[in-house]
Amino acid sequence: MRSWTYIIVHHTGAEEKNTAQVRRYHLSLGWLDIGYHYVIERDGTVVPGRSLSLQGAHCTAGGMNARGIGVALLGNLENHPPLASQRISLDALLLELCRRFNIPAQNVLGHREVPGAATACPGRYLDMAVVRSTLAGQLAGQGQEQEQEQKQDAGSEAEAGERGAKESEEKGSVEGEEPDEKNGAGGQGDELPETAGGQPDASSSFWRVQAGAFARKENAGALVKKLKAAGFEAIIVPPSSRD
């Protein structure tokens, strides 16, 4: 694909029926193909012309055949304005091409605006200043939308990361050996005050975090080690004595 830096807007200058008629005329001149890369017909249909891999045959001034994509509106715009359907399609096509080839709005020129071009093309009824102004607004608006989308994506990723970190923290990194029994007793997240007999006082007003219950003391000890390694205080509560 060629590196395009300009878009040159034309009118065909006659009241041809369709793009095929323009192509036949250009071929009759011995040209490789129609001179324009795109033609916009009266109903707004955008018809591809010469391949974008080839330089055009639409504006020799300023070397624009090699530098600029040629876009033509069907009709003689010296005599009448473009149809609304043509203007809508022109704006959409210019926006697409500018984004695709990173062409700024100021590099979208009417044929007559190219230095050295002696022509009235694309006609007095097509105001290129308005065309560029509309295009610049569309490009700026899409740039803001993309920036906002990127910020939203970054925010969503950050939120997901925080949520994942919080979930991991809530787990307490205590995944390990499954308890042998689950009977409601287990280790505590906070160390309880001891009674005179050296045992934790279960009647104290502390919130407790139960992590597991084990039939074997060594299994309980292994979990306590993991909790302490993760930065949590943990103790082993022995089975209650039964009469």
Secondary structure, 3 states (H helix, E strand, C coil): CCCCCEEEEEECCCCCCCHHHHHHHHHHCCCCCCCCCEEECCCCCEEECCCCCCCCCCCCHHHHHHHEEEEEECCCCCCCCCCHHHHHHHHHHHHHHHHHHCCCHHHEEEHHHCCCCCCCCCCCCCCHHHHHHHHHHHHHHHHHHHHHHHHHHHHHHHHHHHHHHHHHHHHCCCCCCCCCECCCCCCECCCCCECCCCCECCCCCCCCCCCCECCCHHHHHHHHHHHHHCCCCCECCCCCCCC
